[in-house]
C-alpha cells in the first residue's frame, strides 16, 4: 500500500493529502523556476492528478511558455505559497512543489532540468541525470 503524504501552505488555509507515490522528482534550473522560487532552482514533483486531495481555496495563475504551452500555477491566495502547477503539455499530471510537504527529509531529485540556464555557482551532483533543457 502507498504511504500518504501530507502538506500545505505556510498559513495553513490550504492542505493536501497525496495518496499515491510521486512519479518523479527533479530540480529545474530554468529562469521561470528561478523567478517563481526566488532562488537558483525549484524542485518539482510530478504526481498523478487523481492522487491528490486538496482542501482550501486555491488561486490560479496562467502564463504561456516559450513553446506556446499554457502553464497554470495554483497557490494559496492568503500567503501566496504555490502548491502545484498544471503543465499544458501533459494530461493527468500535476507538478507539486515538494517543499510544501510536511516532511521533506526523504526528498532527493533524480534529475536536473534546464542545466544550460543554471547559476554558475551551483554544482549538480554527478549521479543526477542532467538535461540541457526539458
C-alpha positions in Angstrom: 0.0 0.0 0.0 1.2 3.5 -0.8 2.0 5.8 2.0 0.1 9.1 2.4 2.0 12.3 2.2 0.6 15.5 3.9 1.4 19.1 3.0 0.1 22.6 2.7 0.9 26.3 2.6 2.5 28.5 5.2 -0.7 29.9 6.7 -2.5 26.5 6.8 -5.5 27.5 4.8 -4.6 25.1 2.0 -3.8 21.5 3.0 -3.5 18.4 0.9 -3.0 14.7 1.1 -1.0 12.9 -1.6 -2.4 9.4 -1.8 -0.1 7.9 -4.5 3.6 7.7 -4.7 5.2 10.5 -6.8 6.0 9.8 -10.4 9.3 11.8 -10.5 11.2 14.4 -8.6 13.6 16.8 -10.3 15.3 20.2 -9.8 14.5 22.7 -12.6 17.1 25.5 -13.3 15.0 27.3 -15.9 14.7 31.1 -15.5 11.0 30.9 -14.9 11.5 28.5 -12.0 14.3 30.7 -10.6 11.9 33.7 -10.8 9.0 31.7 -9.3 11.0 30.3 -6.4 13.1 33.4 -5.8 16.1 31.0 -5.7 18.7 29.3 -8.0 16.3 26.5 -8.9 13.0 25.0 -8.0 12.1 21.4 -7.1 9.2 19.8 -8.8 7.5 16.5 -8.0 5.3 15.1 -10.7 2.2 13.4 -9.2 -1.0 11.9 -10.7 -3.8 14.4 -10.7 -6.2 11.8 -9.3 -3.8 11.1 -6.4 -4.1 14.4 -4.5 -6.9 15.7 -2.3 -6.8 19.4 -1.6 -8.8 21.3 1.0 -9.0 25.1 0.9 -9.3 27.6 -1.9 -6.6 28.0 -4.5 -6.0 30.9 -6.8 -4.9 30.2 -10.4 -2.1 32.0 -12.4 -1.7 31.3 -16.1 1.3 32.0 -18.2 2.3 31.0 -21.7 5.7 29.1 -22.0 8.4 29.9 -24.6 6.9 27.0 -26.7 3.4 28.4 -26.6 2.0 26.0 -24.0 -0.3 27.1 -21.2 1.2 26.7 -17.8 -1.1 27.1 -14.8 0.1 27.6 -11.2 -2.1 27.2 -8.2 -1.3 28.9 -4.9 -2.8 30.0 -1.6 -4.5 33.4 -2.0 -3.7 34.3 1.6 0.0 33.6 2.0 1.0 33.2 -1.7 2.6 29.8 -1.4 2.5 27.9 -4.7 1.1 24.3 -4.2 1.2 22.9 -7.7 1.1 23.6 -11.4 -0.7 22.1 -14.3 1.6 21.8 -17.3 -0.3 22.3 -20.6 1.8 19.7 -22.4 0.8 16.7 -20.3 -2.5 15.3 -19.2 -3.2 13.8 -15.8 -0.1 15.0 -14.0 0.5 17.9 -11.7 3.8 19.5 -10.8 3.6 19.6 -7.0 6.0 21.9 -5.1 7.6 19.3 -2.7 8.8 22.0 -0.3 5.1 22.2 0.7 5.2 18.7 2.2 5.2 18.4 5.9 8.1 16.0 5.8 10.7 16.9 3.2 13.5 14.7 4.7 13.2 12.0 2.1 13.3 14.2 -1.0 16.2 13.5 -3.4 15.8 14.8 -7.0 16.9 12.3 -9.7 17.4 14.8 -12.5 18.3 18.4 -13.1 16.5 20.2 -16.0 17.5 23.3 -17.9 21.1 23.0 -16.8 22.1 25.4 -19.5 20.5 28.3 -17.5 21.7 27.1 -14.1 23.6 29.5 -11.9 27.3 29.0 -12.4 28.0 28.5 -8.7 25.6 25.5 -8.5 27.3 22.1 -8.5 24.9 19.4 -9.7 25.8 16.0 -8.3 27.3 13.7 -11.0 24.8 10.9 -10.2 21.9 13.1 -11.2 20.6 13.0 -14.8 21.4 16.3 -16.4 19.3 17.8 -19.2 20.3 21.0 -21.0 16.6 21.8 -21.5 13.5 19.9 -20.6 
